[in-house]
């Protein structure tokens, strides 16, 4: 039987503010197999969980994530009540209850993330298969695949499945993460024949979810985990 992974996009984004501990907790409550989140490196070097390159859209502050210290980021509020979490805090919450899809959003995230994951595996009882690291950025993918080839990689694309497959070969990735509108039965077959998994995003409408299931993708990333 084909197992479809139910993946909560930035937690349970449709229900609770994205990329917050509360949103990840909600996704777990909804029975997800995995959560997807975005990371940046802040000015003091910690890996923080936030989608945009600035804090303007999601918090009551403003400025570039990479130029703010952890203390400054922690003083901000998401929707007046939530805090910006660190990657560490997210893992404290999830333990190994689910797979963690970490998207390297910011630049220069590959090196600290490789180190972070090495620690998780060495000291905290995780295995590399508890994670999948994805990115649109070839530079970050290349760095992490060189630093630690054991980290499972996913190639994000909203432009071309064929190009994502080239990158997947180049960086020895495990999966391709295409926008769902790019998928057809024939390109899915090609991807599967090459041995890659397909995790598609961000699929929210019932009919699109249904179509992805018919296509037998390996995982669906959604703002509405309960619809999966």
C-alpha positions in Angstrom: 0.0 0.0 0.0 1.3 3.4 -1.0 1.9 5.6 2.1 1.2 9.2 1.6 2.9 11.6 4.0 0.7 14.3 5.4 2.9 17.3 5.8 1.8 20.5 7.7 2.9 23.6 5.8 4.7 25.9 8.3 2.8 24.0 10.9 -1.0 24.2 10.5 -0.8 27.6 8.7 -4.5 27.9 8.0 -5.4 27.5 11.6 -2.6 29.1 13.7 0.1 31.7 12.9 2.7 30.1 10.6 6.1 28.8 11.8 5.1 29.2 15.5 5.4 26.5 18.1 1.7 26.7 18.5 1.2 26.0 14.8 3.5 23.0 14.9 1.6 21.7 18.0 -1.7 22.1 16.2 -0.3 20.2 13.1 0.8 17.3 15.4 -2.7 17.3 17.0 -4.1 17.0 13.5 -2.1 13.8 13.0 0.5 15.0 10.5 3.4 12.7 9.5 5.7 15.6 9.0 6.0 19.4 9.4 7.6 21.8 7.0 9.3 24.9 8.3 11.7 27.6 7.1 15.0 28.7 8.6 17.3 31.7 8.6 20.5 32.4 10.5 20.1 35.5 12.7 22.8 38.0 13.6 23.9 36.0 16.7 24.2 32.8 14.7 21.2 30.8 15.9 18.9 29.1 13.4 15.5 30.7 13.6 12.2 29.6 12.1 10.6 32.2 9.9 9.6 32.3 6.3 10.5 35.8 5.0 13.9 37.5 4.8 12.4 40.3 6.9 10.2 40.2 10.0 7.8 42.9 8.6 5.0 40.7 7.3 4.7 38.2 10.1 5.6 40.2 13.3 5.1 43.6 14.9 8.7 44.6 14.1 10.7 45.4 11.1 14.1 44.6 9.7 16.1 41.8 8.1 16.2 38.5 10.0 19.9 38.1 9.3 20.7 41.5 10.9 18.7 41.0 14.1 20.0 39.2 17.2 18.1 36.3 18.8 17.2 38.6 21.7 15.8 41.2 19.3 13.8 38.5 17.4 12.5 37.1 20.7 11.2 40.5 21.7 8.9 40.5 18.6 5.4 39.1 18.5 3.7 37.2 15.8 0.0 38.1 15.7 0.4 39.9 19.0 0.9 36.7 21.0 3.3 34.2 19.5 7.1 34.1 19.6 9.6 33.4 16.8 11.0 29.9 17.6 14.5 28.6 17.2 15.0 25.3 15.3 16.0 23.9 18.7 12.7 24.8 20.3 10.8 23.2 17.5 12.6 19.9 17.9 12.0 20.1 21.7 8.3 20.3 20.9 8.2 17.6 18.2 10.8 15.2 19.5 10.8 12.4 16.9 7.0 12.3 16.7 7.2 13.3 13.0 9.5 13.9 10.1 10.9 17.5 9.9 11.2 19.1 6.5 13.6 22.0 7.0 13.7 24.5 4.2 16.9 26.5 4.0 15.4 29.9 3.2 18.1 32.4 4.1 21.6 32.5 2.7 24.5 30.9 4.7 22.1 28.4 6.4 23.8 25.2 5.1 26.9 25.3 7.2 25.2 25.9 10.6 22.4 23.5 9.7 24.8 20.7 8.8 26.5 21.2 12.2 23.1 21.3 14.0 21.9 18.1 12.4 25.2 16.4 13.2 24.7 17.3 16.8 21.1 16.0 16.8 22.2 12.7 15.5 25.3 12.4 17.7 23.9 13.7 20.9 20.1 13.6 20.8 19.2 10.2 19.5 17.9 11.4 16.1 18.8 9.7 12.8 19.2 11.6 9.5 16.0 10.0 8.2 14.1 12.0 10.8 14.8 15.0 8.6 14.6 16.2 5.0 16.3 19.4 4.1 15.0 21.3 1.1 15.9 24.6 -0.7 15.4 26.5 -4.0 19.0 27.6 -3.7 21.6 25.5 -5.5 24.4 27.1 -3.5 23.0 26.1 -0.1 22.2 22.6 -1.4 25.7 22.2 -2.8 27.3 23.3 0.5 25.3 21.0 2.7 25.7 18.0 0.4 29.5 18.5 0.5 29.6 19.1 4.2 27.4 16.2 5.1 26.2 13.8 2.4 24.1 11.9 4.9 21.6 14.7 5.2 18.6 13.8 3.0 17.9 16.6 0.5 14.8 17.7 -1.4 15.0 20.0 -4.4 12.3 22.7 -4.4 11.0 24.1 -7.6 8.1 26.2 -8.9 9.5 26.3 -12.4 10.6 23.0 -13.8 10.6 19.4 -12.7 13.3 18.5 -15.3 15.6 21.1 -13.8 14.9 19.9 -10.3 15.9 16.4 -11.4 19.2 17.7 -12.7 19.9 19.3 -9.4 18.8 16.2 -7.6 21.4 14.2 -9.5 24.1 16.8 -8.9 23.5 17.1 -5.1 22.6 13.5 -4.6 19.1 14.4 -3.3 16.4 12.0 -2.2 13.3 13.9 -3.2 11.9 16.6 -5.5 9.5 19.2 -4.0 7.6 20.7 -7.0 4.7 23.1 -6.9 1.6 21.0 -7.5 0.7 22.8 -10.7 3.8 21.4 -12.3 2.9 17.8 -11.9 1.6 15.5 -14.6 1.4 11.8 -14.7 4.2 11.6 -17.2 6.7 13.7 -15.3 5.8 12.0 -12.0 6.6 8.7 -13.7 10.0 10.0 -14.8 10.8 11.2 -11.3 9.8 7.9 -9.8 11.8 5.9 -12.4 14.9 7.8 -11.3 14.2 6.8 -7.8 13.2 10.1 -6.2 10.4 10.8 -3.9 7.9 13.6 -4.7 6.7 15.9 -2.0 4.4 18.6 -3.5 3.2 21.9 -2.1 1.1 23.9 -1.2 -2.1 21.8 -1.9 -5.2 23.2 -0.1 -8.2 22.6 -2.3 -10.0 19.2 -2.1 -9.9 18.5 -5.8 -6.2 19.3 -6.1 -5.5 17.0 -3.1 -7.5 14.3 -4.7 -5.6 14.6 -8.0 -2.3 14.4 -6.1 -3.4 11.3 -4.4 -4.4 9.8 -7.8 -0.9 10.6 -9.0 0.5 8.7 -6.0 2.9 11.4 -4.9 4.8 10.5 -1.7 3.8 13.5 0.4 1.5 16.5 0.3 2.4 19.8 2.0 -0.8 21.7 3.0 -2.0 24.6 5.1 -4.9 22.4 6.0 -3.4 19.1 7.3 -6.8 17.8 8.3 -7.9 17.8 4.6 -5.2 15.2 3.8 
